[in-house]
């Protein structure tokens, strides 16, 4: 992956800003398309700092255009501060345990003012039990949550639906759909978060984070936010989550660099390492601090980075962060999917093989493996067995308890994927209900054996049909999926799944 000259220029400016060379007179770069560079800075979330660093190099016309955008940024931050004041007055500082994450208080902590960071929303971290009443209180002064009709996450158009209650963005998601003011501009949202993405979900740890809050007086407004120590954890966890979602931004890494430069001394690392291991965030710091060194030069000793305990797989992205930040979302997500699959293969291959010439015993629990399917309403746990019978691949899918009750409400799919993940998938076998008695798939019937409180589905798939043009003994990956029906008049879209399928939370490797 090769980055462009304009991207190289933006990186050069970023590093100069990080070193404190952020005065316009100190940054001299010739023969540059400043319009492209500034547009890139907006996308990377560092426009205010970049504009202040390079405005003297702009032509009169460009300066007028981008100065207007900078003034618009200033006005937006002022409106955001006004909204925060309204929110704090409405919620009260003692009525709920909550704090405002990142945003304006973070800009003040890092840069000493509220205008240096580019931000567009107000993130409120609070306990899940308090979300409904906070949602209602915000509604009393004109805030509502909306979702797009065609795509719930595209809620900036007029074709939206009002939500009468707080709704998580997906099953077990960390936050609800954004709230917008009915009267204000549609460019500032309030987000209610019940934990910090996927890495900080434990209630006891969350209690520690919320209890760490301190008041910061920003332009006359006293804002509760993370203390300085927990701010570092929030910054690194946020950068890690953006990385996994395929949306890493230079802003996150500049924030972390500035934080380390301003608040971390050699003796501080012992506390950070101890607490990160206690919070089970060692893998987060291990990756992000490696990337900080890659981007800005080695500012953190390798021995310190390697001291963080890995509790999750160590991802190898194949490219340094200065290239990944300019990759497309799809490129990043495909890289991550390939890593998940490779991890799965290393872990599972050899443990799961076809069993030849044996009688199938659908009640032999020890023969089954497990997978979970996440839906907006519940977490479905499946037991399944894979066997090769004659020239067929046979999937025995065992539904029990809650999964049996919901069996008739959802259509299923078995999806085969190439081990290289060069394509999203090469075969999708959809299982559609017919009169709640049998599944049908590709004009064939699928047997369902009903037992007490359970059902066992047998799906027979000819190996030739799955193989198609694949070479013999091809190693494949499959996933069970639920084909989501519309939920609350909107369709759910899943982060990394093709075709609108809700994948199980694990890949299984099989040898054809």
C-alpha positions as CSV (number, residue, x, y, z in Angstrom):
1,X,0.0,0.0,0.0
2,X,1.5,3.3,-1.1
3,X,0.4,6.6,0.3
4,X,0.1,9.7,-1.8
5,X,2.3,12.8,-1.7
6,X,-0.5,14.8,-0.1
7,X,-0.9,12.2,2.6
8,X,2.9,12.4,3.2
9,X,2.6,16.1,3.6
10,X,-0.2,15.8,6.2
11,X,1.9,13.3,8.2
12,X,4.9,15.7,8.1
13,X,2.7,18.5,9.4
14,X,1.2,16.2,12.1
15,X,4.7,15.3,13.3
16,X,5.8,18.9,13.4
17,X,2.6,19.8,15.5
18,X,3.4,16.9,17.8
19,X,6.9,18.2,18.4
20,X,5.5,21.6,19.2
21,X,6.5,23.2,15.8
22,X,2.9,24.3,15.2
23,X,3.4,28.0,14.5
24,X,2.7,28.8,10.9
25,X,6.1,30.4,10.4
26,X,7.8,27.1,11.4
27,X,6.1,25.0,8.8
28,X,7.4,25.6,5.3
29,X,6.4,23.1,2.6
30,X,6.4,24.1,-1.1
31,X,4.5,22.8,-4.2
32,X,1.6,21.4,-2.2
33,X,-2.1,21.1,-3.1
34,X,-3.3,22.6,0.2
35,X,-7.0,22.1,-0.7
36,X,-6.4,18.3,-0.7
37,X,-4.2,18.4,2.4
38,X,-6.8,20.3,4.4
39,X,-9.6,18.1,3.2
40,X,-7.6,15.1,4.4
41,X,-7.1,16.8,7.8
42,X,-10.9,17.1,8.1
43,X,-11.3,13.4,7.4
44,X,-8.6,12.6,9.9
45,X,-10.1,14.8,12.6
46,X,-7.1,17.2,12.9
47,X,-8.3,20.2,10.8
48,X,-8.2,22.9,13.5
49,X,-4.6,22.2,14.4
50,X,-3.5,21.8,10.8
51,X,-5.2,25.0,9.6
52,X,-3.6,27.1,12.4
53,X,-0.2,25.6,11.3
54,X,-0.4,26.2,7.6
55,X,-2.8,29.1,7.0
56,X,0.0,31.5,6.0
57,X,0.9,29.2,3.1
58,X,-2.6,29.4,1.5
59,X,-3.5,31.5,-1.4
60,X,-6.0,34.3,-0.9
61,X,-8.9,32.4,-2.3
62,X,-8.1,29.2,-0.3
63,X,-7.5,31.1,2.9
64,X,-10.9,32.8,2.6
65,X,-12.6,29.4,1.9
66,X,-10.9,27.5,4.7
67,X,-11.0,30.4,7.2
68,X,-14.8,30.3,6.8
69,X,-14.7,26.6,7.6
70,X,-12.5,27.2,10.6
71,X,-14.9,29.9,11.9
72,X,-17.7,27.4,11.4
73,X,-15.8,25.0,13.6
74,X,-15.4,27.6,16.3
75,X,-19.1,28.4,16.2
76,X,-19.9,24.7,16.4
77,X,-17.8,24.3,19.5
78,X,-19.4,27.3,21.2
79,X,-22.9,25.7,20.5
80,X,-21.6,22.4,21.8
81,X,-20.5,24.1,25.1
82,X,-24.0,25.7,25.3
83,X,-25.6,22.3,24.9
84,X,-23.4,20.8,27.5
85,X,-24.4,23.5,29.9
86,X,-28.1,22.7,29.2
87,X,-27.5,19.0,29.7
88,X,-25.8,19.5,33.0
89,X,-28.5,21.8,34.3
90,X,-31.1,19.3,33.3
91,X,-29.4,16.2,34.7
92,X,-27.8,17.7,37.8
93,X,-24.4,16.7,39.0
94,X,-25.7,14.6,41.9
95,X,-28.8,13.0,40.5
96,X,-27.0,10.5,38.3
97,X,-23.5,9.1,38.1
98,X,-22.3,10.1,34.7
99,X,-19.5,11.9,33.0
100,X,-18.8,13.5,29.6
101,X,-16.1,11.6,27.6
102,X,-13.5,13.1,25.2
103,X,-14.8,16.1,23.3
104,X,-14.4,19.6,24.9
105,X,-13.0,18.5,28.3
106,X,-10.4,16.4,26.5
107,X,-9.4,19.3,24.3
108,X,-9.0,21.4,27.4
109,X,-6.9,18.8,29.1
110,X,-4.6,18.2,26.1
111,X,-4.3,21.6,24.5
112,X,-5.5,24.1,27.1
113,X,-8.5,25.3,25.0
114,X,-11.7,23.8,23.6
115,X,-11.1,24.7,19.9
116,X,-8.1,22.6,19.0
117,X,-9.9,19.3,18.7
118,X,-12.3,18.5,15.9
119,X,-15.5,16.9,17.4
120,X,-19.1,16.6,16.5
121,X,-20.9,14.8,19.4
122,X,-21.3,14.8,23.1
123,X,-20.6,11.4,24.6
124,X,-22.2,10.7,28.0
125,X,-21.0,7.6,29.9
126,X,-23.5,6.4,32.5
127,X,-24.9,3.2,34.0
128,X,-27.4,1.3,31.9
129,X,-30.1,1.5,34.5
130,X,-30.1,5.3,34.2
131,X,-30.4,5.5,30.5
132,X,-34.2,5.5,30.2
133,X,-34.8,8.3,32.6
134,X,-31.9,10.4,31.2
135,X,-33.4,9.8,27.7
136,X,-36.7,11.1,28.9
137,X,-35.2,14.2,30.6
138,X,-33.2,15.1,27.4
139,X,-36.5,14.7,25.5
140,X,-38.1,17.3,27.7
141,X,-35.9,20.1,26.2
142,X,-36.2,19.0,22.6
143,X,-33.9,16.0,22.0
144,X,-35.0,13.0,20.1
145,X,-33.4,9.8,18.8
146,X,-33.9,9.0,15.2
147,X,-32.9,6.2,12.8
148,X,-32.9,6.1,9.0
149,X,-35.6,4.2,7.3
150,X,-33.4,2.4,4.7
151,X,-30.3,2.3,6.8
152,X,-30.7,3.0,10.5
153,X,-27.2,4.5,10.7
154,X,-27.9,7.0,8.0
155,X,-30.0,9.4,10.1
156,X,-29.0,12.8,8.7
157,X,-31.7,12.9,6.0
158,X,-35.4,13.7,6.4
159,X,-36.4,10.1,5.8
160,X,-36.1,9.0,9.5
161,X,-38.1,7.5,12.2
162,X,-38.5,8.9,15.8
163,X,-37.6,6.4,18.5
164,X,-39.9,6.6,21.5
165,X,-37.3,4.9,23.7
166,X,-33.6,4.4,23.8
167,X,-32.5,1.7,21.4
168,X,-29.1,0.1,21.2
169,X,-27.4,0.4,17.8
170,X,-27.1,-3.4,17.6
171,X,-27.3,-6.4,19.9
172,X,-25.3,-5.8,23.0
173,X,-23.9,-2.6,21.6
174,X,-22.2,-0.1,23.8
175,X,-24.4,2.9,22.9
176,X,-27.8,3.9,21.8
177,X,-28.8,5.7,18.6
178,X,-27.8,9.4,18.7
179,X,-30.1,12.1,20.0
180,X,-30.5,15.3,18.1
181,X,-32.2,18.6,18.9
182,X,-35.4,19.3,17.2
183,X,-34.6,23.0,16.8
184,X,-30.8,23.1,16.6
185,X,-28.6,22.3,13.6
186,X,-28.4,18.6,12.8
187,X,-24.7,18.4,13.2
188,X,-24.3,18.0,17.0
189,X,-25.5,14.8,18.6
190,X,-25.7,13.4,22.1
191,X,-24.7,9.8,22.6
192,X,-25.7,7.8,25.7
193,X,-23.1,5.0,26.4
194,X,-23.4,2.2,28.9
195,X,-19.8,1.1,28.6
196,X,-16.7,1.8,26.6
197,X,-17.0,-0.1,23.4
198,X,-16.2,-3.9,23.7
199,X,-13.1,-3.7,25.9
200,X,-14.5,-2.1,29.0
201,X,-17.8,-3.8,29.8
202,X,-17.3,-5.3,33.3
203,X,-19.6,-3.4,35.7
204,X,-17.0,-3.2,38.5
205,X,-14.4,-1.8,36.1
206,X,-17.1,0.6,34.7
207,X,-17.9,1.7,38.3
208,X,-14.2,2.5,38.8
209,X,-14.1,4.6,35.6
210,X,-17.2,6.6,36.4
211,X,-16.0,7.1,40.0
212,X,-12.8,8.6,38.7
213,X,-14.6,11.6,37.4
214,X,-13.4,15.1,38.2
215,X,-14.9,18.5,37.5
216,X,-13.1,20.6,34.9
217,X,-14.1,24.2,34.5
218,X,-14.2,25.0,30.8
219,X,-15.1,28.6,29.8
220,X,-17.2,29.0,32.9
221,X,-18.9,25.5,32.6
222,X,-18.0,22.9,35.2
223,X,-17.9,19.6,33.3
224,X,-17.5,16.1,34.9
225,X,-15.1,14.0,33.0
226,X,-12.4,11.3,33.5
227,X,-9.5,12.1,35.8
228,X,-6.2,12.5,34.0
229,X,-5.1,8.8,34.7
230,X,-8.3,7.2,33.3
231,X,-8.3,9.6,30.4
232,X,-5.3,7.7,29.1
233,X,-7.2,4.5,29.2
234,X,-10.1,6.0,27.4
235,X,-7.8,7.4,24.6
236,X,-6.1,4.1,24.0
237,X,-9.3,2.0,24.2
238,X,-11.0,4.4,21.7
239,X,-8.0,4.2,19.3
240,X,-8.1,0.4,19.5
241,X,-11.8,0.2,18.8
242,X,-11.5,2.5,15.8
243,X,-8.7,0.3,14.5
244,X,-10.9,-2.8,14.8
245,X,-13.9,-1.1,13.2
246,X,-11.7,0.0,10.2
247,X,-11.8,3.7,11.0
248,X,-8.4,4.6,12.6
249,X,-7.8,8.4,12.6
250,X,-4.7,10.5,13.1
251,X,-6.5,12.5,15.7
252,X,-6.6,9.6,18.1
253,X,-2.8,9.0,17.8
254,X,-2.0,12.7,18.1
255,X,-4.2,12.9,21.3
256,X,-2.3,10.0,22.8
257,X,1.1,11.4,21.9
258,X,0.3,14.8,23.4
259,X,-1.1,13.1,26.5
260,X,2.1,11.0,27.0
261,X,4.3,14.1,26.4
262,X,2.3,16.2,28.9
263,X,1.3,13.8,31.6
264,X,3.5,10.6,31.5
265,X,6.9,10.5,33.2
266,X,9.1,7.4,33.5
267,X,7.7,6.5,36.9
268,X,4.1,6.6,35.6
269,X,4.4,3.6,33.4
270,X,4.4,1.1,36.4
271,X,1.0,2.3,37.5
272,X,-0.3,2.2,33.9
273,X,0.9,-1.3,33.3
274,X,-0.4,-2.6,36.6
275,X,-3.9,-1.0,36.1
276,X,-4.1,-2.0,32.4
277,X,-3.4,-5.7,33.3
278,X,-6.0,-5.4,36.1
279,X,-8.5,-4.0,33.6
280,X,-7.5,-6.7,31.1
281,X,-6.5,-4.0,28.6
282,X,-2.9,-5.1,28.0
283,X,-3.6,-6.1,24.4
284,X,-5.0,-2.6,23.8
285,X,-1.9,-0.8,25.1
286,X,0.4,-3.3,23.4
287,X,-1.0,-2.5,19.9
288,X,-1.6,1.2,20.3
289,X,1.7,2.1,21.9
290,X,3.5,0.1,19.1
291,X,1.6,2.2,16.6
292,X,2.5,5.4,18.4
293,X,6.2,4.5,18.1
294,X,5.7,3.7,14.4
295,X,4.1,7.0,13.8
296,X,6.1,9.4,15.8
297,X,9.4,7.6,16.4
298,X,10.3,5.6,19.5
299,X,9.1,7.7,22.4
300,X,8.1,4.7,24.5
301,X,10.8,2.1,25.3
302,X,10.2,-1.3,23.7
303,X,10.6,-3.0,27.2
304,X,7.7,-0.9,28.4
305,X,5.4,-1.8,25.5
306,X,6.2,-5.5,25.9
307,X,5.4,-5.4,29.6
308,X,1.7,-5.1,28.8
309,X,-0.1,-8.5,29.2
310,X,-1.7,-9.9,26.1
311,X,-5.1,-11.3,26.9
312,X,-6.4,-11.4,23.3
313,X,-4.7,-12.3,20.0
314,X,-1.8,-10.2,18.8
315,X,-3.0,-8.8,15.5
316,X,-0.5,-8.3,12.6
317,X,-2.0,-5.7,10.4
318,X,0.7,-6.1,7.7
319,X,1.1,-2.3,7.3
320,X,2.3,0.5,9.7
321,X,-0.3,2.8,11.1
322,X,0.9,5.8,8.9
323,X,-0.4,3.8,5.9
324,X,-3.5,2.2,7.6
325,X,-5.0,5.5,8.5
326,X,-5.3,6.3,4.8
327,X,-6.7,2.9,3.8
328,X,-10.4,2.6,3.0
329,X,-12.8,1.2,5.6
330,X,-13.3,-1.9,3.5
331,X,-9.5,-2.5,3.3
332,X,-9.1,-2.3,7.1
333,X,-12.1,-4.5,7.8
334,X,-10.9,-7.1,5.3
335,X,-7.5,-7.1,7.0
336,X,-9.2,-7.7,10.4
337,X,-11.4,-10.4,9.1
338,X,-8.4,-12.3,7.6
339,X,-6.7,-12.1,11.0
340,X,-9.7,-13.4,12.8
341,X,-9.9,-16.3,10.3
342,X,-6.2,-17.1,10.6
343,X,-6.5,-17.0,14.4
344,X,-9.5,-19.4,14.1
345,X,-7.6,-21.7,11.8
346,X,-4.6,-21.9,14.1
347,X,-6.9,-22.6,17.0
348,X,-9.5,-24.9,15.5
349,X,-7.8,-26.7,12.6
350,X,-7.1,-30.3,13.5
351,X,-9.7,-30.3,16.3
352,X,-12.7,-30.3,13.9
353,X,-12.6,-32.9,11.2
354,X,-15.2,-35.0,9.3
355,X,-16.0,-38.3,10.9
356,X,-16.2,-41.1,8.3
357,X,-18.3,-44.3,8.4
358,X,-19.9,-43.7,11.8
359,X,-23.5,-43.7,12.8
360,X,-24.8,-40.3,13.7
361,X,-26.2,-39.9,17.2
362,X,-27.9,-36.6,17.5
363,X,-28.3,-37.0,21.2
364,X,-24.6,-37.5,21.9
365,X,-23.9,-34.2,23.5
366,X,-20.2,-34.8,23.7
367,X,-20.0,-34.9,20.0
368,X,-21.3,-31.4,19.5
369,X,-19.5,-28.1,19.2
370,X,-20.9,-24.7,20.2
371,X,-21.5,-21.3,18.5
372,X,-23.5,-18.2,19.4
373,X,-25.5,-16.0,17.1
374,X,-26.2,-12.4,18.2
375,X,-29.5,-10.8,17.3
376,X,-31.0,-7.5,18.4
377,X,-33.2,-9.3,20.9
378,X,-31.2,-12.2,22.3
379,X,-28.1,-14.3,22.2
380,X,-28.7,-17.6,20.6
381,X,-26.5,-20.5,21.6
382,X,-26.4,-23.4,19.2
383,X,-24.9,-26.9,19.4
384,X,-23.9,-28.4,16.1
385,X,-22.3,-31.5,14.6
386,X,-20.5,-31.8,11.3
387,X,-20.2,-35.1,9.5
388,X,-19.4,-36.4,6.1
389,X,-22.0,-39.0,5.0
390,X,-21.4,-40.5,1.6
391,X,-21.0,-37.5,-0.7
392,X,-22.7,-35.0,1.5
393,X,-21.7,-32.6,4.2
394,X,-24.2,-32.9,7.0
395,X,-24.8,-30.3,9.6
396,X,-26.8,-31.4,12.7
397,X,-28.0,-28.2,14.4
398,X,-29.4,-28.7,17.9
399,X,-31.8,-26.1,19.2
400,X,-32.6,-26.1,22.9
401,X,-34.2,-23.9,25.6
402,X,-34.4,-20.2,24.4
403,X,-33.0,-21.1,20.9
404,X,-35.8,-23.6,20.4
405,X,-38.4,-21.0,21.3
406,X,-37.1,-18.6,18.8
407,X,-36.4,-21.1,16.1
408,X,-39.5,-20.4,14.2
409,X,-39.0,-16.6,14.1
410,X,-35.8,-16.6,12.1
411,X,-34.5,-17.9,8.9
412,X,-31.0,-19.3,8.9
413,X,-28.0,-19.6,6.6
414,X,-24.9,-21.7,6.4
415,X,-22.2,-19.6,4.7
416,X,-18.9,-21.0,3.3
417,X,-15.9,-18.8,3.0
418,X,-12.5,-19.2,1.4
419,X,-9.6,-19.6,3.7
420,X,-7.9,-16.6,2.1
421,X,-11.0,-14.5,2.4
422,X,-10.3,-13.2,-1.0
423,X,-14.1,-13.0,-1.3
424,X,-16.7,-12.4,1.3
425,X,-18.2,-15.9,0.8
426,X,-18.5,-18.3,-2.1
427,X,-21.6,-20.2,-1.0
428,X,-24.7,-19.3,1.0
429,X,-27.2,-21.9,1.8
430,X,-30.4,-20.2,3.1
431,X,-32.9,-22.1,5.2
432,X,-36.4,-20.8,5.0
433,X,-39.4,-22.0,7.1
434,X,-42.4,-23.6,5.5
435,X,-45.5,-24.0,7.7
436,X,-43.2,-24.3,10.8
437,X,-42.7,-27.9,10.0
438,X,-39.7,-28.1,7.7
439,X,-37.0,-25.8,6.4
440,X,-36.6,-25.5,2.7
441,X,-33.3,-24.7,1.1
442,X,-32.6,-24.3,-2.6
443,X,-35.7,-26.3,-3.5
444,X,-34.8,-29.1,-1.1
445,X,-36.4,-29.9,2.2
446,X,-34.5,-30.0,5.4
447,X,-35.4,-32.5,8.1
448,X,-36.3,-31.3,11.6
449,X,-36.5,-33.8,14.4
450,X,-38.6,-32.6,17.3
451,X,-37.7,-33.8,20.7
452,X,-38.8,-32.7,24.2
453,X,-38.1,-29.0,24.4
454,X,-35.6,-29.3,21.6
455,X,-35.4,-29.6,17.8
456,X,-32.6,-31.0,15.7
457,X,-32.2,-29.8,12.1
458,X,-30.3,-31.9,9.6
459,X,-28.9,-30.0,6.6
460,X,-27.4,-32.1,3.9
461,X,-25.3,-30.3,1.3
462,X,-23.6,-32.2,-1.6
463,X,-19.9,-31.7,-1.4
464,X,-19.7,-31.0,-5.2
465,X,-22.2,-28.2,-4.7
466,X,-20.0,-26.6,-2.0
467,X,-16.8,-27.2,-3.8
468,X,-17.8,-25.9,-7.2
469,X,-14.5,-24.9,-8.8
470,X,-12.5,-25.2,-5.6
471,X,-9.6,-27.6,-5.6
472,X,-9.9,-31.0,-3.8
473,X,-9.2,-31.0,0.0
474,X,-9.8,-27.3,0.1
475,X,-10.0,-26.0,3.7
476,X,-13.1,-23.9,4.1
477,X,-14.6,-21.8,6.8
478,X,-18.3,-21.8,7.6
479,X,-20.5,-19.7,9.8
480,X,-24.1,-20.1,10.9
481,X,-26.1,-17.0,10.4
482,X,-29.4,-15.5,11.2
483,X,-31.1,-13.7,8.3
484,X,-32.6,-10.7,10.1
485,X,-36.2,-9.7,9.7
486,X,-37.0,-6.0,9.9
487,X,-36.9,-4.8,13.5
488,X,-38.8,-1.7,14.6
489,X,-39.4,-0.9,10.9
490,X,-35.7,-0.7,10.1
491,X,-33.2,-3.3,8.9
492,X,-30.2,-4.1,11.0
493,X,-26.8,-3.8,9.3
494,X,-23.9,-5.7,10.7
495,X,-20.4,-4.3,10.8
496,X,-18.4,-7.0,8.9
497,X,-21.0,-9.3,7.5
498,X,-21.9,-9.6,3.8
499,X,-25.4,-9.7,2.6
500,X,-27.0,-8.5,5.8
501,X,-26.3,-11.7,7.8
502,X,-25.8,-11.7,11.5
503,X,-22.8,-14.0,11.9
504,X,-22.0,-16.2,14.8
505,X,-19.2,-15.0,17.0
506,X,-16.7,-17.7,15.8
507,X,-15.4,-19.2,12.5
508,X,-15.0,-22.9,12.2
509,X,-12.5,-24.4,9.8
510,X,-13.3,-27.7,8.0
511,X,-11.5,-29.8,5.5
512,X,-13.5,-30.7,2.4
